[in-house]
């Protein structure tokens, strides 16, 4: 007597077929495995085993390409899975510009490491994007080169060693740190790495409590931990609006960075909300993981 176990791709109960010289007995059990029952004529040759999606270099590429195909002009997006060395996926015609208030995340973490008593100021800088509170954090790090180095060290520790935080004012009327040029790929890397820092929750907690008035874009996705930033373009022709954050998926978390040029602030936030809706529809297919 020969026992034959057939397992095919798909979701369903396991089918076990036992064949003898003249009779066939099929026993169905309820074990939750990949497989199903079927006649002997339905049997398929064994398929080559595929690695988990998060382990493949092309994980999530098709889903990401669908997001990019829907991007309006003057926008961009990058994604990076948590807990993976996979390079971020990036697309769109806007892939780098100044950070504005998104830089307050590594600024807050650098300050809390040195001055835990500044938790209330860090909370205001993140949850309501309070600029005075952020300046307090910068000053607590010593300002200038010392503060820039401290924030840069946090960026590097979380996986983004290439982004350089300025130490001098580059644009009159605006903060030194807010004019950091932060590519979307670097921001996505940082977000993915931040999830795995032991003290990451110091800033990720407030990033889940963003003020309702700033919950556009990624803020409309349930479970998002995110921070936005915005400001007028250098030539005064419009507004740059951007966000980055961590989003929950069925396969773990994914870091997402988005940016848009709008004619004004409202136009920019509307574009980010449009992109976020597309991202949300693809969350189950994007590369994701855990630490």
C-alpha positions in Angstrom: 0.0 0.0 0.0 1.4 3.5 -0.9 0.4 6.7 0.9 0.3 9.9 -1.1 0.0 13.3 0.4 -0.8 16.1 -2.0 -0.4 19.8 -1.0 -1.1 22.6 -3.5 -1.0 26.4 -3.2 -4.0 28.2 -1.8 -5.9 28.3 1.5 -8.0 25.4 2.6 -7.9 22.1 4.5 -5.2 19.4 3.9 -6.2 16.5 1.7 -4.6 13.1 2.2 -5.2 10.3 -0.4 -4.4 6.7 0.3 -4.5 4.5 -2.8 -4.5 0.7 -3.0 -4.4 -1.7 -6.0 -8.2 -1.6 -6.5 -9.8 1.0 -4.1 -9.2 4.6 -3.2 -10.0 6.1 0.3 -9.8 9.9 0.8 -9.5 11.2 4.4 -10.0 14.9 4.9 -8.7 16.5 8.1 -9.1 20.0 9.4 -5.5 21.0 9.9 -5.0 24.6 8.9 -2.4 24.1 6.2 -1.9 25.3 2.6 -3.6 22.7 0.4 -6.9 21.1 -0.5 -8.7 18.0 -1.5 -9.1 16.9 -5.1 -9.3 14.0 -7.5 -6.1 12.2 -8.6 -6.5 13.7 -12.1 -6.3 17.2 -10.6 -2.8 16.7 -9.1 -0.2 19.1 -10.3 3.6 18.7 -10.4 5.3 20.0 -7.3 6.0 23.7 -7.5 9.4 25.2 -6.6 9.3 26.6 -3.1 9.3 30.4 -3.1 11.0 32.4 -0.3 8.8 34.7 1.8 7.8 37.9 0.1 9.9 40.0 2.5 13.0 38.0 1.7 12.8 38.5 -2.1 14.7 41.4 -3.6 11.6 42.3 -5.7 9.2 42.1 -2.7 6.3 44.5 -3.2 7.5 45.8 -6.5 4.3 45.3 -8.4 2.2 46.9 -5.7 4.7 49.8 -5.5 4.7 50.3 -9.2 0.9 50.6 -9.1 1.2 53.4 -6.5 3.8 55.2 -8.6 1.7 54.9 -11.8 -1.1 56.8 -10.0 1.1 59.6 -8.7 0.1 63.1 -9.7 2.9 65.4 -11.1 5.1 67.0 -8.6 4.8 64.2 -6.0 7.0 61.3 -4.8 6.9 58.3 -2.5 9.4 55.9 -1.0 8.8 52.7 1.1 11.1 50.5 3.2 10.3 47.4 5.2 11.0 47.3 8.9 13.7 44.7 9.9 15.1 44.2 6.4 18.2 45.2 4.4 16.1 45.6 1.3 16.8 49.0 -0.4 13.9 51.4 -0.3 11.6 51.6 -3.4 11.2 55.2 -4.6 9.2 56.7 -7.4 7.7 60.0 -8.7 9.3 63.2 -9.9 9.8 64.6 -6.4 12.4 62.5 -4.5 14.2 65.1 -2.4 13.8 68.5 -0.8 14.0 70.2 2.5 12.7 68.4 5.6 10.7 71.2 7.2 9.1 69.8 10.4 9.7 66.1 9.7 13.2 66.6 11.0 11.7 67.2 14.4 11.5 63.4 14.9 15.3 62.8 15.1 15.7 66.2 16.8 13.3 65.1 19.5 15.0 61.8 20.0 18.5 63.3 20.2 17.3 65.8 22.8 15.4 63.2 24.9 18.6 61.1 25.1 20.5 64.0 26.5 17.7 65.8 28.4 14.9 63.5 29.4 13.2 66.3 31.3 12.4 68.0 28.0 9.7 65.4 27.3 6.9 68.0 27.3 8.7 70.2 24.8 9.4 67.1 22.6 5.7 66.1 22.8 4.6 69.6 21.6 7.2 69.6 18.8 5.8 66.3 17.5 2.1 66.3 18.2 1.3 69.9 17.2 4.5 70.7 15.4 5.2 73.6 17.8 8.2 75.5 16.3 9.1 77.2 19.6 9.3 73.9 21.3 11.5 72.5 18.5 13.9 75.5 18.9 14.1 74.7 22.6 15.2 71.2 21.7 17.8 72.5 19.3 19.2 74.9 21.9 19.3 72.1 24.5 21.7 70.3 22.2 23.9 73.3 22.1 22.8 74.7 18.8 25.1 75.0 15.8 27.5 72.2 15.0 26.9 70.3 18.2 23.2 70.1 17.7 23.6 69.2 14.0 26.0 66.4 14.9 23.6 65.0 17.6 20.7 64.9 15.2 22.9 63.5 12.4 24.0 60.7 14.8 20.4 59.7 15.3 19.8 59.6 11.6 22.8 57.5 11.0 22.0 55.1 13.8 18.6 54.5 12.3 20.0 53.8 8.9 20.4 57.1 7.2 24.0 58.2 7.4 23.9 60.3 4.2 21.6 63.1 5.3 23.5 66.1 6.6 21.9 68.4 9.1 23.0 72.1 8.6 24.6 73.9 11.5 24.0 77.4 10.2 20.8 79.2 9.0 20.4 78.7 5.3 17.1 80.5 4.8 16.2 83.7 6.7 13.1 83.4 8.8 13.2 79.7 9.0 14.8 77.2 11.4 18.3 75.9 10.8 17.3 72.2 11.2 14.1 72.5 9.1 16.2 73.3 6.0 17.9 69.9 6.1 17.7 68.4 2.6 16.2 64.9 3.3 15.7 62.5 0.3 12.6 60.3 0.5 14.8 57.2 0.4 16.8 58.4 3.4 13.6 59.3 5.2 12.1 55.8 4.5 15.3 54.2 5.7 15.2 56.2 8.9 11.6 55.4 9.6 12.3 51.7 9.2 15.3 51.9 11.4 13.6 54.0 14.0 11.1 51.2 14.6 14.0 49.0 15.8 15.8 51.4 18.1 15.4 50.6 21.8 14.3 54.1 22.6 12.3 54.7 19.4 9.0 54.6 21.3 10.0 57.9 22.9 9.1 59.6 19.6 6.9 56.9 18.0 4.4 57.3 20.9 3.8 61.0 20.2 3.7 60.3 16.5 0.5 58.2 17.1 -1.1 61.2 18.8 -0.8 63.9 16.1 -3.3 66.7 16.4 -6.4 66.1 14.4 -5.8 69.3 12.4 -2.6 67.6 11.0 -4.0 64.2 10.3 -4.1 64.5 6.5 -2.2 62.2 4.2 -0.8 59.2 6.1 -2.7 60.4 9.2 -5.8 58.9 7.6 -4.5 55.4 7.7 -5.5 53.5 10.9 -2.5 52.7 13.2 -0.1 55.2 11.5 2.8 56.7 13.5 3.8 59.7 11.4 5.0 63.3 11.3 4.4 66.0 8.7 6.3 69.1 7.5 5.4 71.9 5.2 6.5 75.3 4.0 6.7 77.6 1.0 9.0 76.8 -1.8 12.1 78.8 -2.1 10.8 80.7 -5.2 7.5 81.4 -3.6 5.5 79.6 -6.3 3.8 77.1 -4.0 4.1 74.8 -1.0 6.1 71.7 -0.2 4.2 69.3 2.0 5.7 66.1 3.1 5.2 63.3 5.7 6.9 60.1 6.8 5.8 57.4 9.1 5.3 53.7 10.0 2.2 51.9 8.8 0.9 48.5 10.0 0.3 45.8 7.4 -0.8 42.2 7.6 2.9 41.3 7.1 4.5 43.7 9.6 5.3 47.4 9.4 6.5 49.5 6.4 8.0 52.9 6.5 6.6 55.3 4.0 7.8 58.8 3.0 5.6 61.0 0.7 6.0 64.5 -0.6 4.1 66.9 -2.9 4.3 70.4 -4.4 1.0 72.2 -4.1 -0.1 75.6 -5.2 -0.8 76.3 -1.5 -0.8 74.3 1.8 -4.3 73.0 1.2 -3.4 71.8 -2.3 -0.3 70.0 -1.0 -2.2 68.2 1.8 -4.9 67.1 -0.6 -2.3 65.5 -2.9 -0.8 63.7 0.1 -4.2 62.4 1.1 -4.8 61.2 -2.5 -1.4 59.3 -2.4 -2.1 57.9 1.1 -5.4 56.4 -0.2 -3.5 54.6 -2.9 -0.9 53.4 -0.4 -3.6 52.1 2.0 -5.1 50.1 -0.8 -1.8 48.3 -1.4 -0.6 47.8 2.2 -1.1 44.1 2.1 1.3 43.8 -0.9 4.0 46.2 0.1 7.3 44.9 1.6 7.0 44.9 5.4 8.4 43.2 8.4 9.4 43.5 12.0 12.6 43.9 14.0 
